[in-house]
Amino acid sequence: MGAKKLLDKLHKYLDQGEKKKDAVRCEQIDLILDKLEKKERKLRGKLENEKDKSARKQLEMEVRIIALQRKKGNKRRKELQEKCK
C-alpha cells in the first residue's frame, strides 16, 4: 500500500477515534502506524543507495512527511488511549 493511502487511512481512523469508543479502531491505528514505520525504513534504505540528486530530494521529502505523520499519529494515539481500553 502506498504512503498516501496509509496516511489517508490514518487520518480517517484518528478522526473517527474521537467520536467512537471502539477498540478495533485503535488496533487499526496501531497497524497503520506499524506499516508507516516499515515504509519509512524502506524509503531510508532506498535513500542511502540513491545517487541521483532529484530522486534523493524526492525520497527525502517522502521520508520527512512519513516521519512527521507517524509522530502526529503516535501522539494522537496516546490521547485516544483512554477510549481504547
Secondary structure, DSSP 8 states (H G I E B T S, - for coil): --HHHHHHHHHHHHHHHHH---HHHHHHHHHHHHHHHHHHHHHHHHHHH---HHHHHHHHHHHHHHHHHHHHHHHHHHHTTTTT-
